[in-house]
Every structure is written in structure tokens, then in C-alpha cells.
Amino acid sequence: MNKVAPLLQLQGISIAPKNTPARLLVKQVSFSIAPGETTCVVGESGSGKSLTALSIMGLLSKQLCLTSGQVLFNDGHSGEQDLSKLDQAALRKIRGAKIAMIFQEPMTSLNPVLTVGYQIGESLTTHLGLKGEALQTKIASLLSMVGIPENRANSYPDELSGGQRQRVMIAMSIACEPCLLIADEPTTALDVTVQAQILTLLDELKTRMNMGMLFITHDFGVVADIADQVVVMFRGEIVEAGSKQQVLQHPQHPYTKALLACVPDAEGKKPLKPIDYAWLAESQTQVQAQRKVPS
């Protein structure tokens, strides 16, 4: 059986401020995502998760730049492309059409003075050329797909609940049926019940559309629900990667073990264990030293 070609491959991605390129914020990050597969990138705030995701989309701030590496994307039709080498005009044709992103807080991503239907329709018009009745039918279909009544197309973002706004963001992201969906902690601001609904919806859409999904989170409960592969980041670099079963059941790196020790149990009886960063830094030094020992 022929192995399915990766949809996305990050090869040695490093990111730094333009004025201090030696101060790496993301260091030699490499992993791949296959069609229909969910890769969860896990780590605390500041570990480099979101910067890595933004580098894929070519959305790093003007103060930051890629200092090394390749972002190889293969949608199965256009051949393999290194996204890091494309200009903004070429990237705009890919964003929304082939790679889409859901951000953490929809109220900062949705335009408050435009209806949600109009905002969903923008990418459909830009990438697919839909207009008139065909456009309105597609918008209604997308809203229905994410569990929102079709008549809410004329609503403004502030007239919707947090969960509904996040569903609108999902409808916008899948409008053009992208190959790859990047979700940057899309359930963080939602209550537990709505979070579960959103995760189920994303998983169903991924399966139905055979999308690859990169899901950024700090929550191992989310990882247990949706991940196929797991990448653990600490201080800008990958410290552990593997299948969900490998990482959750047999963690190898001290940081992964420390994160898992912070997860409360369902009954709330297990005492929470804060991460001892002094111990962790020492352990990380030992791990790096062991990696340099010739086999």
C-alpha cells in the first residue's frame, strides 16, 4: 500500500525578531500532517505554538521573520510548494481557499459592523466567484452545517452568543473546503458544554471533508478527545512528539510528564502539582546532553 503524501511538512522552522535574529523564539520545529489527520500542538503560553501556526499562513508580524526552514504544502493538485518562499499575493490565493485558520477569540476576528452572512460570503466570492442566489444558498448551507439557524445570516456578531460566534468562524473557515484547517485554541473562552460541542463539530467536519487539522491547545483533555498525533513545545522548541497513545500513556520528556501531572482528575481528588521550572531546566539540560552522546 502506498503511503499517503503529507499535506503539510514543517522542516526546521526557526523564528526570530528581525532586529535580533540570533534570539530565536521558535527553534528548528519540524513535524508533518497527513490528510484527515489531527495534530495537536501542546504547550504553555509563550511556548511558540501560535507563532508556528502563523508562520504557516505567512501571517507573522512585521517585527518577526523566518530565519530558517521550509513550510512544504501539497494539496494533491498543484504539487508541493514551499509557502515560506511565496509572496503575499500568492499566499492570499491559498489562505481561506486551501488553508484556513480559526482564531482563539472570534470577537476580535469578526467585523462588528458587518452581518455574519456577509463575512462568510466574502471568501466564497473571492475564491469561488459565487454571487446572488448561489451565494446566499451556500451561506445558508454553511450555517446549517455548523448548527446555526439560516436566518441568523443577517445577525451581527454582538447579537450572537460566544459559542455561536465560534461556529460562525468555523463556517467561514470551511466555506471553500480547505485541505488544511488551523485552529488556535478555539474553545478556550467557551464553557465546558459548548467546548465539547465545538470539538465534536470540528472532528465531524474533518472526517467528512478529509481535512488535515492543526489544533493548538494547552489542554490535554482536548488532546485526548481529538488528537491523532501530538507535538509538545517548550520554550520555542519541540521536546516530544508521537501518537496520542504514545505521548499520553508513555510520556518521555520531563516537561510532558510535568504538564500531565497538572491535569486534574474527573473527581477532583488528585492534588494539582505545579511545574518546578528549576528542576525542569536541569532535566532539559540533561536530555539535551544525552542527545549529543553518539550512539
N, C-alpha and C positions, 0 to 999 in steps of 0.2 A: 504494500500500500504506500502510495506517495504521500510524503509528509506535506501538510498544508503550509504554504509560504507565510511567514509572519506578515501581519498587516502593518505593524509599526516596530521599528528597531531603533532604540537609542544606543549609540555606541560612543562611550567615553565622553559624555556631555559634561562640560565644566562651565560655570557662570561666575562672573566677577563684575564689580563696578568698573566702568570704563577708565576712571581716573586712577584706580589702584588695581590693575589686572592681576597682580600677584595674590590679592586677598580673595581666594576662591570661596564663594557662597555655596556652590554646588560642585562636587569634586568627582569627576570620572564616573558618572552614572550611566549604567548600561542595563537594559532589560528589553524584552520584546513582548508583543501582544499578538495573539492569533485571532482570526475572525471567530466571532461567537464566544470569546473568552473574556472573563473579567479579571483584571489585575488590580489589586488593591495596594496602594502605596500608603504605608502607615508610619506615623511618627508624630512627635510633639510639634507645637507651633514653633516655627523658626528652623525646622529640620531641612527645609529645601523642597518640600513636596510641591507646593504651588508654583514655585519658580521653575521647577522641572516641567510642570504641565504647561505653563505659559510659554516656555521655550519651544515646545512642540508647535504651538499655534502662531509663533512669531510675534508674541504679544508682550515681550519683556519691556520694561520701562526704558526710556531713552538713556537713563543713567547706567543701565546694565548691558552686558553683551555676552555672547558665547565666546569662550576663549579656546575651546577645542571640542571635537566630537562631531558626530553626524546624527541627523534625525531622518532615518530612512522610512519612507512611506510607500506602500504598494497596495493600491486599491483593486488590483487584479485586472485593470483595464488600461491604465496609462503607463504601466511599467513602474519600476522603482525610481523614486525621486528623493533627493536629499533636501528636505524642507529648509534646512538652515542656509542653503545656497540660493533660495528663491527671493526675488524682490517682493515688495508689498503688493504690487498689482497681481502677481501670480498667486500670492498667499490668499488674497481676498477671494479669488475664484474657488479656493479649496475650503476656506472657512465657511461653515454653515452648509455647504454642499456635500463635502466628503468627510470633514472633521468638524464636529460641533462641541460646544462646551456649555455646561450648566454651572453657574457660579453659586457661591455659598448663600448670598443674600439677594433674593430676587428684587427687592425694592430699590436696590442700587443698580440693578441691571435693566429693569423695566422703566420706560419713559412715563412719568406720571401724567402727562398731558395728552397721551395717545391711547386709544382703546386697545385692549389686548388683542382683539381680532386684527386690527391694523398692524400691530407689531409682529404677530405670527405671519401675516401675509407678506411682509417685506422681503423675507428670504425666498418665499415662493415666487414672487415677481422677479426678484433679482436673478435667481439661479435657474428657475424653471420657466419664466416668462408667463406665468398664469395671470389672468385678468378676468374681470367681470364675474359672471356666474360660476365659471370653473374655479376661480379663486375663492369665492365665498363657500362653495361646496367643500373644497379641500380644507378650509379653515374650520368649518363645522365638523368635518370628519375627524380632524386632529383633536379638537376639543372633546369630542365624544370619546375618542381613544384614550384620553387621559382622565376621563371621568368628570368632565365639566359640562353642564348643560349648554347646548349650542347658542342659546340666547344671551349667554354671558360674553359673547364676542364683542358686544357693544359696551361692556363694562370697562371702567378704568381700574388700574392696579389697586388704588386705595379702597375700592369697593369690594375687593376680594379678601378672603382670609389668607393667612400665611401659607397654608397647605395648597390652596387654590392657586396662589401666585407661583408657587414652585411647580405645580402641574402645568401652568401656562409656559414656564421656562422650559419644561420638558417638551411640550408641544412645539415650541419654537425650535428646539434643538433637533428634533426628529423630523421636522417638516419636509426636508429634502432627502430623507432616508440616508443619513451619512453612514460611512463604513466604520467610523470610529467616534465614540462618544466619550468626552472627558467630563467627569463630574467632580467638582471641587467642593467637598463636604456639603452636599446639597441638602442634608437633613439636620444639620447642626442646630438650627434655630427653631426646629419643629418639636412638638410634644411627641411622646413615645408612640402613641397610636397612629398619628399622621406619618411619622417616620417609617413605621412598618409598612404603611400603605404605599408610600413613595418607593421604598426599596423593592417591594413586590412588583410595582408597576415597571420600574426600570429593568428588573430581571426579565419580566414577561416581554417587554419591548426588545430587549437584547436578543432573546431567543427567537422571537418572531421575525426580526429583521437580520439576524445573524451578524449583529454589530460586534466589534471589539469594544470593550469598555475599560477605561482607566478611571478608577474610583479612588479619590484621595480622602483619607479619613484619619482620625486619631482614635477611633472606636473599634476595639477588637470584636465587639458584639456585632457590628456591621460586617466586619471581615468574615466572621463565622457564617453570616447569613448569605452573602452573595459572592465571595471570592472564589476564583479558581486558582490563581497564583497570588502570592503575597511578596511585596518588596518592603523591607523595613529600612527607614532612613534615620540617621542620627548625625547631627552637625554637618549636614550637607553631603553625606555620602551613604551609600548602601552598605549596611552591616550584615544583612541576611536576606536571602531570597529563596523561594521554593514554593511548592504546592501548599495549599491551605492546610492540609493534614500535616505536612512536614513542619511547618512553622508553628502552628498552634499546639500540636501534640508533642513535638520534639524540638523545641527551640534550642539553638546552639549558641547564639551570641548573648553575652551578659545583658545588653540593652533590651533585646527581645524578651528575655526572661524577666527583666525588671518591669517592662510595660505590662506583661501578662499578670505579674504579681499585683498590679494596681487595679485590675479589673474586679469589681465587686461580684459576689455570687448572687444567685437569684433570691436567696433567703436573707441576704444582708448579714450573714453571721461571720463571714470571713473578714478579719480586720484588714483595712487598706494599708498597704505597705508603700510609703513614699520612696522615690528613687534616690539612692545615695550617690550623688554625682561624683564625689571624690573617689569612692570605690569604683564607680563605673569608668572614670577616666583612667584609673590604674589598670582595670581589666582590659580596656580598649587598647592600651599601650602593649599589654602582654599579648593580646590577639594579633596586633599588627606585627609584633616581633616574631611570633610563631609563623606568620605568613611568609616572612622573609627567609626563614630557615629552609635551605634546599632539601628537597625530598629525595 
